[in-house]
Amino acid sequence: MAAVLLPVESEGFTQNLQEFPLKDIGSVRWFRQHEYIEKLNMQAIINASANQDEFVKEHIYTLGKVPTLIHELIVVEVWKQKVFPVLCRLQDFTPKSTFPIYIVIHHEATIINLLETIFYHKDVCESAEEAVLDLADYCHRKLTLMAAQCDGCEKQELDRPSPASLAELQRQSQELEFDISLKALSILRYITDHIDSLPLGVQTRLLNTHNVPCMLVHLVEHCPWSRYNSNGELQKYADGMWYTVPFEDRLKITKLDGQVWIALFNLVLKPGCQQNYDFNNFNKNQLLKLQGFLTEVLIDQLPNLVELQRFLGHLALTDPSPPKKNLILEQVPDIWDRIIRENSNKWKAIAKHQVKTVFNPSEQDLREQARRLAETYNLDVMENLIPERPKCGFCGGEAAKRCSRCQVEWYCQRECQVKHWLKHKKACDLMADTAKTLNEELKINP
């Protein structure tokens, strides 16, 4: 399988990731970083899907860029909540193209997709350090929004009708929020997997500050990724789209179902969580709602849930424990509050600045942006996202070893590599030299 990025490109792109202030979102430098993250995301998906060497994950981890990605995720979230609505209300803003704004809106989805791919690994999760508190809060905000929509809350409307192009952007942003929230659910599950090795404040915020177990119970009850269409057919959401579930598969759980149950299992049964969670009367009654969902069919698919079933049976027979009086020193997430504090009362000024500097580009700039993104999203790149095992460059068999010099060609064994060398040498020299040149350029022009 051809690569979207060579390992040396991945390292260069990752090394140059940086935190941008809110006012610089959409700038030329920001747009270049968006391209980097898009390509890193695609390569990370390829590596994880094909069970290849996950060099993107390794570079992000070893170069300490997880906090940077979390910052960029949250700064775009703030922009969408605080600046985008103001921008849409500006009387004199009639953009020739909404393409640059859509890129900003989509940027959040790209980052959270990359984080979902790499947060499966414990070392990546731990490398977030204090920023994992901000990520836990981010996931809670997204899941709270999704839970509110389950309850039928109306979507917020702007003060005045927007031009058709901006109204369409608002619709696309709302649709994207659902997919982002589901990615946040997966990341939350991975955080709970590794919660024992994360800062203690993460546990405190998930259990006490936000009461995430009760929120997850709400999601189990309402299951927003499952619905019935007008024909009465069961549909479920997966891979960015709704699909009709065959009758024989209607009781089969999806990945999203599994993420909720595993997160609940971790937060309720892990010794540290169980010791620190307040099983008061309200929380107890909410958790006991799960008993009706823990059927034999579900437990057959997730056997570990039998332990949760037993615990709930025991919880039902016990009186609520007295309120805990332990002294709690709570760590507070910093990124969201800092961005809000630094930009408070500046939302309109930021929107006007961005209209003048980045969201009314010339036709030449638009063509250049479109050309660069077309290169990122070309058909060859998209084909690489189809998971399959790499093939040996000599015999075509399934391969597990990569050429150490160019990092592109694959082989099933040393013998095949030796036999293929005369044919591969010229391409190997070219790719290795190109990668070296690119890395030097990235160092000179970050």
N, C-alpha and C positions, 0 to 999 in steps of 0.2 A: 504494500500500500504506500503510495507516494505521500509525502508529508506536506502539511500546510506551512510548517516552520522547520528549519533545521535546528538542532539543539543550540548551536551558537547564536542563531537569530533569537531563539526563545530567551537565552540568557541576556542578550543585549536589550531586547524589548523590556524584560523584567527589571533589569538594572536601572532603566531610565524612567520607570513609573514614579510619579510624584503626586503630592497632594496639591489640588488647585483651589484657590479661594472661590467663593460663590460667584463673584463678579466676572471671573475669567471663564466660566462655563460657556462653551461654544466657540472659544477663540481658536486660532490656527493651531497653537500648541496643544490645546485641549483636544482638538479634533484628531491630531496625530496620535495622541495617547489613546483615544477611542479606537483607532485602527489597531494599535498594539494589542489592546485588551480583547478586541474581537478575534484576532488571530490566535492569541494565547488561549482563548476560550475554545475555539474550534479544535486546536491541536490537543488540548487537554481532554476533550471529549473523544477524539480519535484514540488517544493513548489508553484511556480508561476502558472504552468499549472493546478495543481489540486486545486488551490485556498486554499492552506493550510497556516498555520502559516509560514511566510517567515523568519525563524530564521537565515538563512545564511545572508540575507540582513541586519537583525538587528545587527548581530555580526560585520559585515564589517563596518556598520555605527557607532555603539557605540564604537568600538575599534579604530576608526579613520584610517582605512586601505585603504580608497579609494585613497588617494594620493600615497600610496605604490603600489597599482595595476596599477595606471597610469604610475608611474615611470618604473615598470617592463614591461609594454606594450611598452613604447618608447625605452627602452634600447634594447629590442629584435628587434624593428624596425631598430634601428641604426646598430645592429649587422648584420642584413640581408642586409642592404644597403652597409655597409662599410667593414665588415670583411668576410662575406660569399663569395663574389666574389674573394677576395684575396686568401682565403683558397682554392677555386676551381682552382686557377692558380698555386698553389705551385707544382713545378715539382716532388717533392719527396712524395707527399701526395696521397697514394693509399690505402684508408681505407678498412679493411676486411669487415666492415659493416657500412652502412650509417645510421643505426637506431638512434644513439645518435644525429646526426645532424638533422634528421627529427623531433625528439622531440623538438629541439630548434625552428625549423621553425614553427612547429605546436603550440608552446607555445603562440605565438601572437594571434592566432585564439581562443585559450581557454580563454585568459584574456578578449578579446573584447567581446566574447560571454557572459561571466559573467557580464561584465559592462553593456552590452545591457539589460540583465535581470533585474538588480537592478537599473539602472538609470531612469527607469520609475517613481521612487519615488522621490518627491521633496527633502526630507530630505537627501537622498543619494547624490543627485546632489549638494546640498549646502555644504555637508561635504567634497567635493573635495577641497574646498577653492581655493587657488591660482592655484592649479594643474589643475583646470578646463580650464584655459587658454591654458595649454599644450594639454589637450584633445581636445579642440576646434581646435587647429592648426593641431593636428594629424588627426582629421576627415577631415579637409580641404585638407591635403596632399593626403589622400586616395581617396577622391572624385575627386580631380584634376587629379589624375592618371587614374581613371575610365573614366573621361570625355575625357582625351587625347586619350585613347584607342577607344572611340567612334569615334574620328576624324581620326582613322586609323594610329596612330603613331606606328612605329615599336618597338618591344621590344628590349631592349639593349642586345647585345651579348657579351660574354667574349672574351678576346684577343686571346685565343687559345682553340682548342677543348678540352673538358673535358672528363675524363673517363666516360663510359656509366652510371655507378652508380651515379656519381655527376651530369651528364646531366639530369638524371631522377629526381634527387632532385630539380634541377633548374626548371624543368617543373612543378613539384608538388607545388613548392613555388609560381610560377606564377598563377597557378590555384587557390591556396588558397587566393591569393591577391584579386581576384574578390569577394569571399565570405566575406573576411574581410572588403572590401570597402562597401558592402551592410550593414554589421553590423554598420560600422561607420556612414552610413546614418541614421539609426535608433537612434543612440546615439545623433547625431546632432539634430534630431527632438526633443528629450527629453530635450536637452540643451535649445533649443528655447522655449519649453513649460515653462521653469522656469527662463528664461533670466532676468526677472524683479528682481529676488531675488539673482542673481549671481553678482560677481564683475563687475563693469562698464566696465572694460577692455574687457570682453567677448563680449559685444555688439559692442564695437569699432572694435575689430578684425574681427568679422563676417561681419559687415556692411561696414566698411571703409577700413581696411587693406586687407581683402580677397574678398570683394564684393560677398559674398556667394549667395545673391538673384539671381544675374546674372548666377552664376554657376548652381544653381538649375533650372533655366529656360533652360539651355543647357541640363540638364538631362531629363527634361520633353520632350524636342524636340526629343532627341535621344533614350531615354528609354532603356538603356543597358541590363535591365533584361527581355527584350522581343525581340523575333526574329522569323524569318520564316525558317523552315528547307527546305531541298532539294525538298520535296514534296509540298511545298507551305503551310504547316500547321503552324498555329501560336503556338509558344511555349513561356512559361514564366518560370522564375526561382523562386523557392520557396523551403525552407527547404533543401538547399544544392544540388538541382538537377533541371534539366529542365523537364518540363512536357508539353504535348500537350493539348491545350485549346479546349474544345468542342465548336462547332460553336455557340451554344446558349449562351456561357459564354464569348465570345470574347470581349464584351464591359464592362465586370465586372472588376473593379479595384482590384489590388492586394494590399497586405500590404505595399509593397515598393512604389507603386504609392501613396498610402495614406500618407506615411511618407514624401515624397517630397512636396506634396500639403500642408500638415499641417505645415511643416517647412516654406514654402513660406508665408502661411497665417500669421504665427507668426511674421516673420521678416518684413513683409510689413505693417501689420495692427496693431500690438501692439503699443500703443501710444508712448512709449519711443523709439522704433525702427523707427517708422514713422517720429518722430521729428528729429532723428539724421541721417537718411539715406539721401544721396545726390541724389535727383531725377533729375539729369542732363539729357541732351539730350540722351546720350548713354544709361544710365540706364533706362530711360523712354521707349525708343524704345525696349529694351530687354524685359522689363516687359510686354509691350503691346502685345508681341508675345503670351502670355498666353491666350489672349482673344479667339483665335481660338481653344483652348483645353477645354475651360470652357463650355462644352455642357450641355444640359438638363440631359442627362444620367449620366454625372459625378456629377452634382450638386444634383441629386436625391440620389446618394450614399454618398456624403459629403455635406450636406445641408449648412454648414457654409460657403462654397465657394461662395455662392450668395453675401456675403459681399465683397469678393475679386473682384467678377465680377463688382459690383457697383463701387468700388474704381477705378478699371482700366478704366471704362467708364468715370468717372470724370477726371482721369489723362490724358486721351486722348484729353480732351477739354481744358486743362490748359497748359500754357507755362512753360518750365522748370524753376525751382526756381533758383535764383542767388546763386553762391557758398557760402557755410557757412564759416564764419570766426570765429567760436567759438574756444576758446583755449581748446585743448584736451590734457589731461595728460594720456598718454597710458601706461598701465601695460604691461610688456613684459614677455612672458612665459620663464621659466628658465630651465626646465629639458633637452630638446633637445639640447639647446646651451651649457649647462654645460657638458653634455656627450661628445659632439663633441669637446669642448675646452680641456677637460681633456685627451682625447685620440687622439688628432690631431697628425698626422704623426706616429702613433703607430700601424696602422691597420695591417701591415705585422707582426710586432712583436707579436701582440695579436694572430693572426692566427697561427703563428708557436708555440706559447706557448700552445694554445688549442689543436693543433695536438698532441703535446707531452703528454699533461696531461689528456685530456678528450675524444678526438675523435679517439683514437686508443686503445680502451679498450681491456683487455684480454677476452678470451672466457668465463671465469668464471664471470667477471663483466657484460658481455653482457647477460649471462643467468640470472643473478640476476636482471638486469634492465628489461628484458623481463618478468620475473616472477612477479615482482612488478606491472608492467603495466597490465599484464594479470589479476591480482587481481582487479585492478581498473576498467578494461573494461570487467569483466565477464558478462555472459548472464543475470544473475539475476539483475545486476546493469543496464544493457541496457534496460531490460524490465521495470524498474522503470521510464524510461523517457517517457513512453506512458502515456499521461495525462488521468486520470480518478479520480473520487471521491473516497476517502477512505471508506472502508466498516467496519461496526461495528463488533468487534471481537466476539460478542455473537449471535446477530440475523442476521448479514449479510446485514443489511440495510445501507443506506447512512449515514455516520458518520461525525460529525463536532467537536467532543471533543476527546482529546488525554489523555492517562494516564500521569499524571503529574510527575510520578517518573521515568519511563523508556523512556517516550516520543516516544514510538514506536506503541503501540496498540491503536486502535481507538474505540470509542463508540458513539452511537447515543443519549444515555441518561444515566443518573446516575443509573437508575434501571438495565440496561444491564451490567454496569460496576460492580455493586455489585454482581449480579448473576454469573459473569464470574471470580470473583476474585480468588476463590479456584484453578481454572485451570490455571489462569494467574500468580499467585503469584511466583512460582518457576522461570519461565522465566523472570519475572519482576526483581526479586532479582539478577539473573545472569547478566542481561543486565545493571542494575544500577551499580553493582560492577565492571563490565568490563569497563564501561564508566569512573568511578571514577579512576580506575587504569591507564587507558590510559591518562587521563588528568594529573595525577601526573608524568607519564613518559615524557609527552611533556614538562612539566615545568622543569624537570631535564635535558632532552636531547633535547633542541630545535633544 
